[in-house]
Amino acid sequence: MKTKAFLLLTAIFTVITATTVTAQKGIRLGYIDMEYILQNVPEYNEAAADLEKKVQKWKVEIEANLKEVEEMRKDLNNERVLLTKELIEEREEDILFKEKEILEYQQKRFGPNGDLFLQKKRLVQPVQDQVFVAVQEIAKNKKYDFIFDKSADLVMLYSADRYDISDQVLLRINRASKRKQINSKREKKALERAEKRSVSQEKEVTDREKEISQKQSERDKLIAERKAVRDSIRAEKRKAFEARRVKLLAAQKRKRDSILAIKNGLKNDSKKTPSEGEN
């Protein structure tokens, strides 16, 4: 805590001193929000989602092992009166050994130097490197004197939006990512045109693209709903038609059977002899 306070006081003193020295020319300050940048880097979010799946799997494993220990304790308590002292001690040792294994596993996964800490560090490091490069370029090109990280230990009690260059940093990171994905001259030219746009212009383009995408999604949803209604109507019509067809075929069959029965009756009558008829 004392170290953080010292760093904060040092930073404030440095800014005040620099402001006094450069009062005539003016001083340019800026800041970034690393958390905001991370939330808007697709590659980071995908990797973070994969890591979260691993974390949930680890938690399930730990919960299963804890439940097993609980069952072992429950069984021992229920059977204690039936067991010898040696068997009880043996079972208690098994439980302690199992608990120790769980604790070691928890430390391995979630400890200060565990898998979660290390994988988060590996996950954030590439983005932090890109942010550092982008901040250096922006500071050099736009003559910034100081750029702080709003989400770091250096507490910012107030920060005006006009000094926030997070979107500029994010824009440079996204463009650098797109450069690696270029597969054609057309894509290259499109990216070159995009890189000439400012942050505000890029935001306008992005907002328009989102609006177009949303409208397209709404149109697709409406078309799908209409198609579903049409398919439902057609299915009902097919069902009604099939029912009428089955009914018609059944009626035709009954008619044929009736005619056939009459014909068979007439044939049987014609085959009877006169004596049989008289009798």
C-alpha positions as CSV (number, residue, x, y, z in Angstrom):
1,M,0.0,0.0,0.0
2,K,2.8,2.4,0.9
3,T,4.5,1.5,-2.4
4,K,1.4,2.4,-4.4
5,A,1.0,5.7,-2.5
6,F,4.7,6.5,-3.1
7,L,4.3,5.8,-6.9
8,L,1.2,8.0,-7.0
9,L,2.9,10.9,-5.2
10,T,5.9,10.5,-7.5
11,A,3.7,10.5,-10.6
12,I,1.8,13.6,-9.4
13,F,5.1,15.4,-8.5
14,T,6.5,14.5,-11.9
15,V,3.5,15.8,-13.7
16,I,3.4,19.1,-11.7
17,T,7.1,19.6,-12.3
18,A,6.8,18.9,-16.0
19,T,3.8,21.2,-16.2
20,T,5.7,24.0,-14.5
21,V,8.7,23.6,-16.8
22,T,6.7,23.3,-20.0
23,A,4.0,25.8,-19.0
24,Q,4.8,28.1,-21.9
25,K,4.5,25.4,-24.6
26,G,1.7,23.4,-22.8
27,I,1.7,19.8,-21.8
28,R,-0.2,16.9,-23.5
29,L,-1.6,14.3,-21.2
30,G,-3.4,11.1,-22.2
31,Y,-4.6,7.9,-20.7
32,I,-5.8,4.4,-21.8
33,D,-8.2,1.9,-20.2
34,M,-6.6,-1.5,-20.5
35,E,-9.7,-3.3,-19.4
36,Y,-11.8,-1.6,-22.1
37,I,-9.1,-2.4,-24.8
38,L,-9.0,-6.1,-23.7
39,Q,-12.8,-6.4,-23.9
40,N,-12.7,-5.2,-27.5
41,V,-9.9,-7.4,-28.9
42,P,-11.6,-10.4,-30.5
43,E,-8.5,-12.7,-30.2
44,Y,-8.3,-12.0,-26.5
45,N,-12.0,-12.6,-25.9
46,E,-11.8,-15.9,-27.8
47,A,-8.8,-17.1,-25.8
48,A,-10.4,-15.8,-22.5
49,A,-13.5,-17.9,-23.3
50,D,-11.4,-21.0,-23.8
51,L,-9.6,-20.3,-20.5
52,E,-12.9,-19.9,-18.7
53,K,-14.0,-23.3,-20.0
54,K,-10.8,-24.8,-18.5
55,V,-11.5,-23.0,-15.2
56,Q,-15.0,-24.4,-15.0
57,K,-13.6,-27.9,-15.7
58,W,-11.1,-27.5,-12.9
59,K,-13.8,-26.4,-10.5
60,V,-16.0,-29.3,-11.4
61,E,-13.1,-31.7,-10.7
62,I,-12.4,-30.1,-7.3
63,E,-16.0,-30.2,-6.3
64,A,-16.2,-33.9,-7.3
65,N,-13.2,-34.7,-5.2
66,L,-14.6,-32.7,-2.2
67,K,-17.8,-34.6,-2.6
68,E,-15.9,-37.9,-2.6
69,V,-14.1,-36.9,0.7
70,E,-17.5,-35.9,2.2
71,E,-18.8,-39.4,1.3
72,M,-15.7,-41.0,2.8
73,R,-16.3,-39.1,6.1
74,K,-20.0,-40.0,6.1
75,D,-19.3,-43.7,5.5
76,L,-16.6,-43.7,8.3
77,N,-19.0,-42.1,10.8
78,N,-21.7,-44.6,9.9
79,E,-19.4,-47.6,10.2
80,R,-17.2,-46.4,13.1
81,V,-18.8,-48.6,15.7
82,L,-18.2,-51.6,13.5
83,L,-14.5,-50.9,12.9
84,T,-11.4,-51.6,14.9
85,K,-9.1,-48.8,16.0
86,E,-6.6,-49.7,13.3
87,L,-9.1,-49.6,10.6
88,I,-10.5,-46.3,11.7
89,E,-7.0,-44.8,11.7
90,E,-6.4,-46.2,8.3
91,R,-9.6,-44.7,6.9
92,E,-8.8,-41.4,8.5
93,E,-5.3,-41.4,6.9
94,D,-7.0,-42.1,3.5
95,I,-9.2,-39.1,4.0
96,L,-6.3,-36.8,5.1
97,F,-4.3,-38.0,2.1
98,K,-7.2,-37.2,-0.2
99,E,-7.7,-33.8,1.3
100,K,-4.0,-33.1,0.8
101,E,-4.3,-34.1,-2.9
102,I,-7.2,-31.7,-3.4
103,L,-5.4,-28.8,-1.7
104,E,-2.3,-29.4,-3.9
105,Y,-4.5,-29.6,-7.0
106,Q,-6.2,-26.3,-6.0
107,Q,-2.8,-24.6,-5.6
108,K,-1.6,-26.0,-8.9
109,R,-4.7,-24.6,-10.7
110,F,-5.6,-21.5,-8.7
111,G,-2.5,-20.7,-6.5
112,P,-0.4,-17.5,-6.8
113,N,1.8,-19.2,-9.4
114,G,-0.9,-21.7,-10.6
115,D,-2.1,-22.5,-14.1
116,L,-4.8,-19.8,-14.0
117,F,-2.3,-17.0,-13.1
118,L,0.2,-18.2,-15.7
119,Q,-2.3,-18.6,-18.5
120,K,-3.9,-15.3,-17.8
121,K,-0.5,-13.7,-18.0
122,R,0.3,-15.4,-21.3
123,L,-3.1,-14.3,-22.5
124,V,-2.7,-10.7,-21.6
125,Q,1.0,-10.3,-22.5
126,P,0.6,-10.2,-26.4
127,V,-2.2,-7.5,-26.1
128,Q,-0.1,-5.5,-23.6
129,D,2.8,-5.6,-26.0
130,Q,0.6,-4.4,-28.8
131,V,-0.7,-1.6,-26.6
132,F,2.8,-0.6,-25.6
133,V,3.8,-0.3,-29.3
134,A,0.6,1.6,-30.2
135,V,1.0,4.0,-27.3
136,Q,4.6,4.7,-28.3
137,E,3.5,5.5,-31.8
138,I,0.6,7.7,-30.8
139,A,2.8,9.5,-28.2
140,K,5.5,10.2,-30.8
141,N,3.2,11.2,-33.6
142,K,0.8,13.4,-31.5
143,K,3.4,14.8,-29.2
144,Y,2.0,13.4,-25.9
145,D,4.1,14.1,-22.8
146,F,2.5,11.5,-20.5
147,I,0.1,8.6,-21.1
148,F,-1.3,6.7,-18.1
149,D,-3.2,3.4,-17.7
150,K,-6.5,4.1,-16.0
151,S,-7.0,0.5,-14.9
152,A,-3.6,0.2,-13.3
153,D,-2.6,0.8,-9.7
154,L,-2.1,4.5,-10.4
155,V,-5.5,5.8,-9.2
156,M,-7.2,8.4,-11.3
157,L,-9.8,10.2,-9.3
158,Y,-11.1,12.1,-12.4
159,S,-10.3,11.7,-16.1
160,A,-11.9,13.8,-18.9
161,D,-13.0,11.8,-22.0
162,R,-11.0,14.1,-24.3
163,Y,-7.8,12.7,-22.9
164,D,-8.8,9.0,-23.4
165,I,-6.8,7.5,-26.3
166,S,-8.0,3.9,-25.7
167,D,-10.0,3.9,-29.0
168,Q,-6.9,5.1,-30.9
169,V,-4.8,2.3,-29.4
170,L,-7.6,-0.2,-30.1
171,L,-7.8,1.0,-33.7
172,R,-4.1,0.5,-34.3
173,I,-4.3,-3.0,-32.8
174,N,-7.2,-4.0,-34.9
175,R,-5.6,-2.7,-38.0
176,A,-2.4,-4.5,-37.3
177,S,-4.4,-7.7,-36.9
178,K,-6.2,-7.1,-40.2
179,R,-2.9,-6.6,-42.0
180,K,-1.9,-10.2,-41.0
181,Q,-5.2,-11.5,-42.5
182,I,-4.9,-9.8,-45.9
183,N,-5.1,-12.4,-48.7
184,S,-5.7,-10.2,-51.8
185,K,-4.9,-6.8,-53.3
186,R,-8.5,-5.8,-52.9
187,E,-8.4,-6.4,-49.2
188,K,-5.1,-4.5,-49.0
189,K,-6.5,-1.5,-50.8
190,A,-9.6,-1.5,-48.6
191,L,-7.4,-1.6,-45.5
192,E,-5.3,1.3,-46.9
193,R,-8.4,3.4,-47.3
194,A,-9.5,2.4,-43.8
195,E,-6.2,3.4,-42.3
196,K,-6.6,6.9,-43.6
197,R,-9.7,7.4,-41.5
198,S,-9.5,9.0,-38.0
199,V,-10.9,7.4,-34.9
200,S,-14.2,9.3,-35.2
201,Q,-14.5,8.5,-38.9
202,E,-13.7,4.8,-38.2
203,K,-16.4,4.8,-35.4
204,E,-18.9,6.3,-37.9
205,V,-18.1,3.6,-40.4
206,T,-18.3,0.9,-37.7
207,D,-21.6,2.2,-36.5
208,R,-23.0,2.2,-40.0
209,E,-21.7,-1.3,-40.6
210,K,-23.4,-2.4,-37.4
211,E,-26.6,-0.7,-38.4
212,I,-26.5,-2.3,-41.8
213,S,-25.8,-5.7,-40.2
214,Q,-28.6,-5.2,-37.7
215,K,-31.1,-4.3,-40.5
216,Q,-29.9,-7.3,-42.5
217,S,-30.4,-9.5,-39.5
218,E,-33.9,-8.1,-39.0
219,R,-34.7,-8.6,-42.6
220,D,-33.4,-12.2,-42.5
221,K,-35.5,-12.8,-39.4
222,L,-38.6,-11.4,-41.0
223,I,-38.0,-13.5,-44.1
224,A,-37.5,-16.6,-42.0
225,E,-40.7,-15.9,-40.1
226,R,-42.7,-15.4,-43.3
227,K,-41.2,-18.6,-44.7
228,A,-42.1,-20.5,-41.6
229,V,-45.7,-19.2,-41.9
230,R,-45.8,-20.2,-45.6
231,D,-44.3,-23.6,-44.8
232,S,-46.9,-24.1,-42.0
233,I,-49.8,-23.1,-44.4
234,R,-48.5,-25.4,-47.1
235,A,-48.1,-28.3,-44.5
236,E,-51.7,-27.8,-43.4
237,K,-52.9,-27.7,-47.0
238,R,-50.9,-30.9,-47.8
239,K,-52.3,-32.5,-44.6
240,A,-55.9,-31.6,-45.6
241,F,-55.3,-32.7,-49.2
242,E,-53.9,-36.1,-48.0
243,A,-56.9,-36.5,-45.6
244,R,-59.3,-35.8,-48.5
245,R,-57.4,-38.2,-50.8
246,V,-57.4,-41.0,-48.2
247,K,-61.1,-40.4,-47.6
248,L,-61.8,-40.4,-51.4
249,L,-59.8,-43.6,-51.9
250,A,-61.7,-45.2,-49.1
251,A,-65.0,-44.2,-50.6
252,Q,-64.0,-45.5,-54.0
253,K,-62.8,-48.8,-52.4
254,R,-66.1,-49.2,-50.6
255,K,-68.0,-48.5,-53.9
256,R,-65.8,-51.1,-55.8
257,D,-66.3,-53.6,-53.0
258,S,-70.1,-53.0,-53.0
259,I,-70.3,-53.5,-56.8
260,L,-68.1,-56.5,-56.6
261,A,-70.3,-58.0,-53.9
262,I,-73.4,-57.4,-56.0
263,K,-71.8,-59.0,-59.0
264,N,-70.7,-62.0,-57.0
265,G,-74.3,-62.3,-55.6
266,L,-75.8,-62.3,-59.1
267,K,-73.3,-65.0,-60.2
268,N,-74.2,-67.2,-57.3
269,D,-77.9,-66.8,-58.0
270,S,-77.5,-67.7,-61.7
271,K,-75.6,-70.9,-60.8
272,K,-78.5,-72.2,-58.7
273,T,-80.6,-75.1,-60.4
274,P,-84.4,-74.9,-60.9
275,S,-84.9,-77.7,-58.4
276,E,-82.8,-75.9,-55.9
277,G,-84.8,-72.8,-56.6
278,E,-88.1,-74.6,-56.1
279,N,-86.9,-76.2,-52.9
